[in-house]
Amino acid sequence: MIGLDCIFRYKWLFVLIICSLHYWVFAEGETGQCIWYGVCRNFEENDIEKSQYCSYNGTAKLLNEDGRQKLSQYCSHLDSGENNTFTCCDNDQIEVMNDNIERAEFVLSKCPACFHNFLQPICEMTCSPNQTNFLKVQKIETDDSEQGKPYVTNIDFSISYDYLNATFQSCSQVSYLVFIRVLDLMCGAKGSECTPERWFSHMGNATGNKYVPFQINYITETIDDYIPFNKSTVPCNESVDGKSEKCSCLDCNQSCS
């Protein structure tokens, strides 16, 4: 017969297991913090339609099925399945993001690894459920309507130099019309002297790049307690998923050997 002291010990072991499982389930299902949610301002500038997003300090929200399908077009790694995908972006933001990505897809997708590396920061910046890990709002403005909705116009993006450099290297030889490097076109006024920092700086420059709707400061130094964005990248001579083609020899010297 089992003694009372033994039963008592097993009782507390059972309680400990239940508490541990409760913590694990909560941690797995916990949504992160956002810096924005929804579109608060649409405007046209230099014949380009732009959108700015509503300031929001809460947790990520459940994305409906229509939004999840749209998210999967370019950001499938953020899709956690039906009724289980939480994001800091709504359907309208995803549509804006996808429209903007299509401009770059035309010239970058011929090298799948380059396009993949290019996409990840855009997907995470727009929709990650944990934006506050690596994004810091620097400026919020308010529209002139009666509701006076605040929207974000300037952010810091904490990102590792390793990620900048690896993405740059995977795209550095991708060509447009054979003789023109894509980065010569995407790096601003000093395209022929493009570097990882200059490329990302131009992609976030709201005053010098007519396609950028708000200022994005890509910062490789440590920002307070923020965790620099540093996901895995794919070299241009490797397949992104083991199924897609690697970049051609024309767009990647490493593929020539």
C-alpha positions as CSV (number, residue, x, y, z in Angstrom):
1,M,0.0,0.0,0.0
2,I,1.3,3.4,-0.9
3,G,2.0,5.6,2.1
4,L,0.4,9.1,2.6
5,D,3.8,10.8,2.3
6,C,4.3,9.1,-1.1
7,I,0.8,10.2,-2.2
8,F,1.6,13.7,-1.1
9,R,4.8,13.8,-3.1
10,Y,3.1,12.5,-6.2
11,K,0.3,15.0,-5.8
12,W,2.7,17.9,-5.9
13,L,4.6,16.3,-8.8
14,F,1.3,16.2,-10.7
15,V,0.6,19.8,-9.9
16,L,4.0,20.8,-11.1
17,I,3.5,19.0,-14.4
18,I,0.1,20.6,-14.9
19,C,1.6,24.1,-14.2
20,S,4.5,23.4,-16.6
21,L,2.1,22.4,-19.4
22,H,-0.1,25.4,-18.8
23,Y,2.9,27.7,-19.0
24,W,4.1,25.9,-22.2
25,V,0.7,26.2,-23.9
26,F,0.4,29.9,-22.9
27,A,3.9,30.7,-24.2
28,E,3.3,28.9,-27.5
29,G,0.0,30.7,-28.1
30,E,1.1,34.1,-26.8
31,T,0.9,36.9,-29.3
32,G,3.6,39.6,-29.4
33,Q,3.5,43.4,-29.3
34,C,2.8,45.6,-32.3
35,I,3.8,49.1,-33.3
36,W,0.9,49.5,-35.8
37,Y,-2.3,47.9,-37.1
38,G,-4.4,49.0,-40.0
39,V,-4.1,51.7,-42.6
40,C,-4.9,55.2,-41.3
41,R,-3.7,57.4,-44.2
42,N,-3.6,57.0,-48.0
43,F,-2.1,59.7,-50.1
44,E,-0.5,60.3,-53.5
45,E,3.0,61.8,-53.8
46,N,5.0,62.1,-57.0
47,D,2.3,60.1,-58.8
48,I,2.8,57.2,-56.4
49,E,0.0,56.0,-54.1
50,K,1.3,55.5,-50.5
51,S,-0.1,54.3,-47.2
52,Q,0.8,55.0,-43.6
53,Y,-0.2,52.7,-40.8
54,C,-2.2,53.3,-37.6
55,S,-0.2,53.5,-34.4
56,Y,-1.1,50.6,-32.1
57,N,0.6,49.3,-29.0
58,G,-1.4,46.1,-28.3
59,T,-0.9,42.5,-29.1
60,A,-1.1,40.9,-32.5
61,K,-4.6,40.1,-33.8
62,L,-6.0,37.0,-35.4
63,L,-5.8,37.2,-39.2
64,N,-8.9,36.1,-41.1
65,E,-8.8,33.5,-43.9
66,D,-8.8,36.1,-46.7
67,G,-5.9,37.9,-45.1
68,R,-4.0,34.7,-44.5
69,Q,-4.2,33.7,-48.1
70,K,-2.9,37.0,-49.1
71,L,-0.1,36.8,-46.5
72,S,1.0,33.5,-47.9
73,Q,1.7,34.9,-51.3
74,Y,5.0,36.4,-50.1
75,C,5.3,35.7,-46.4
76,S,4.3,32.1,-46.0
77,H,6.7,31.7,-43.0
78,L,4.3,33.9,-41.0
79,D,1.3,31.7,-41.8
80,S,0.6,29.5,-38.8
81,G,-2.6,28.0,-40.2
82,E,-6.3,28.8,-40.2
83,N,-7.5,30.4,-37.0
84,N,-4.0,30.4,-35.6
85,T,-2.2,33.2,-37.5
86,F,-1.7,36.3,-35.4
87,T,-0.2,39.4,-37.0
88,C,0.4,43.1,-36.5
89,C,-1.1,43.8,-40.0
90,D,-4.7,43.6,-41.4
91,N,-5.9,42.7,-44.9
92,D,-5.4,46.3,-46.1
93,Q,-1.8,46.4,-45.0
94,I,-1.1,43.1,-46.6
95,E,-2.5,44.3,-49.9
96,V,-0.3,47.4,-49.7
97,M,2.7,45.3,-48.9
98,N,2.1,42.8,-51.8
99,D,1.6,45.6,-54.3
100,N,4.9,47.1,-53.2
101,I,6.7,43.8,-53.3
102,E,5.5,43.2,-56.9
103,R,7.6,46.1,-58.1
104,A,10.8,44.4,-56.8
105,E,9.7,40.9,-57.8
106,F,9.9,41.9,-61.5
107,V,13.7,42.4,-61.2
108,L,14.8,40.3,-58.2
109,S,12.8,37.0,-58.6
110,K,15.0,35.8,-61.3
111,C,17.4,35.0,-58.5
112,P,15.2,33.2,-55.9
113,A,17.7,33.4,-53.0
114,C,18.1,37.1,-53.5
115,F,14.4,37.7,-53.6
116,H,13.9,35.5,-50.5
117,N,16.4,37.4,-48.5
118,F,15.0,40.7,-49.7
119,L,11.5,39.7,-48.7
120,Q,12.1,38.6,-45.1
121,P,12.6,42.0,-43.5
122,I,9.6,43.5,-45.4
123,C,7.3,40.7,-44.2
124,E,8.6,40.9,-40.6
125,M,8.4,44.7,-40.5
126,T,4.9,44.8,-41.8
127,C,3.3,41.8,-40.1
128,S,5.4,40.1,-37.5
129,P,3.5,39.5,-34.2
130,N,6.6,40.5,-32.3
131,Q,7.4,43.9,-33.9
132,T,8.6,45.5,-30.7
133,N,11.5,43.1,-30.5
134,F,13.3,44.9,-33.4
135,L,11.2,48.0,-34.3
136,K,11.1,51.3,-32.5
137,V,8.7,54.1,-33.3
138,Q,10.4,57.4,-33.7
139,K,7.6,59.6,-34.9
140,I,3.8,59.5,-34.9
141,E,1.6,62.1,-36.6
142,T,-2.2,62.7,-36.5
143,D,-4.5,63.3,-39.4
144,D,-6.8,66.3,-39.6
145,S,-10.1,64.4,-39.4
146,E,-12.4,64.6,-36.4
147,Q,-11.2,61.2,-35.2
148,G,-7.6,62.4,-35.3
149,K,-6.2,58.9,-35.9
150,P,-2.4,58.7,-35.1
151,Y,-0.2,57.1,-37.7
152,V,3.5,56.1,-37.8
153,T,5.8,58.1,-40.0
154,N,9.3,57.2,-38.7
155,I,10.7,54.0,-37.3
156,D,14.0,52.4,-36.4
157,F,14.6,48.9,-37.6
158,S,17.2,47.0,-35.6
159,I,18.9,44.6,-38.1
160,S,22.2,42.9,-38.0
161,Y,25.0,43.9,-40.4
162,D,25.4,40.2,-41.2
163,Y,21.9,40.1,-42.6
164,L,22.4,43.3,-44.6
165,N,25.7,42.0,-46.0
166,A,24.4,38.5,-46.8
167,T,21.3,39.9,-48.6
168,F,23.5,42.3,-50.5
169,Q,25.9,39.6,-51.6
170,S,23.1,37.4,-52.8
171,C,21.7,40.2,-55.0
172,S,24.9,42.0,-56.0
173,Q,25.3,40.3,-59.4
174,V,21.6,40.1,-60.4
175,S,21.3,41.8,-63.7
176,Y,18.5,43.8,-65.4
177,L,18.6,43.8,-69.2
178,V,21.8,41.8,-69.1
179,F,24.3,44.7,-68.7
180,I,22.7,46.6,-65.8
181,R,22.9,45.5,-62.2
182,V,19.7,45.6,-60.3
183,L,21.4,47.2,-57.4
184,D,22.6,50.0,-59.6
185,L,18.9,50.9,-60.0
186,M,17.8,50.2,-56.4
187,C,20.6,52.0,-54.5
188,G,19.8,55.6,-55.3
189,A,22.1,58.2,-56.7
190,K,25.3,56.2,-56.0
191,G,24.0,53.0,-57.5
192,S,27.4,52.1,-59.1
193,E,29.0,52.5,-55.6
194,C,26.3,50.5,-53.8
195,T,27.1,48.9,-50.4
196,P,24.8,47.0,-48.0
197,E,24.3,50.1,-45.9
198,R,23.6,52.4,-48.9
199,W,21.1,49.9,-50.3
200,F,19.1,49.5,-47.2
201,S,19.4,53.2,-46.4
202,H,17.9,54.1,-49.8
203,M,15.1,51.5,-49.3
204,G,14.1,53.4,-46.1
205,N,14.7,56.9,-47.3
206,A,11.2,58.6,-47.4
207,T,12.6,61.9,-48.8
208,G,15.0,60.5,-51.4
209,N,13.1,57.4,-52.6
210,K,9.7,58.2,-54.1
211,Y,8.3,54.7,-53.3
212,V,8.9,54.8,-49.6
213,P,5.8,55.9,-47.6
214,F,7.5,56.6,-44.2
215,Q,11.0,56.8,-42.9
216,I,12.7,53.5,-42.1
217,N,16.1,53.8,-40.3
218,Y,18.0,50.5,-40.7
219,I,20.3,50.5,-37.7
220,T,23.0,47.8,-37.2
221,E,24.2,49.2,-33.8
222,T,22.5,48.0,-30.6
223,I,19.3,49.9,-29.9
224,D,18.5,49.8,-26.2
225,D,17.2,46.2,-25.5
226,Y,16.0,45.5,-29.0
227,I,16.9,42.2,-30.7
228,P,18.5,42.8,-34.1
229,F,16.7,41.1,-37.0
230,N,18.9,38.3,-38.1
231,K,17.1,35.5,-39.8
232,S,18.9,32.9,-41.9
233,T,19.8,33.9,-45.4
234,V,20.3,31.8,-48.5
235,P,23.4,32.2,-50.7
236,C,22.7,32.8,-54.4
237,N,24.0,29.4,-55.4
238,E,21.6,27.5,-53.2
239,S,18.0,26.6,-53.5
240,V,15.7,28.4,-51.1
241,D,13.6,25.4,-50.2
242,G,15.4,22.5,-51.8
243,K,13.0,22.5,-54.7
244,S,13.3,25.9,-56.3
245,E,16.1,26.7,-58.8
246,K,19.3,28.3,-57.6
247,C,20.3,31.6,-59.2
248,S,21.8,31.3,-62.7
249,C,25.5,31.8,-63.5
250,L,24.6,35.1,-65.1
251,D,23.3,36.4,-61.8
252,C,25.6,34.5,-59.4
253,N,29.2,33.8,-59.9
254,Q,29.1,31.0,-57.4
255,S,26.7,29.1,-59.6
256,C,29.1,29.0,-62.5
257,S,31.5,26.4,-61.0
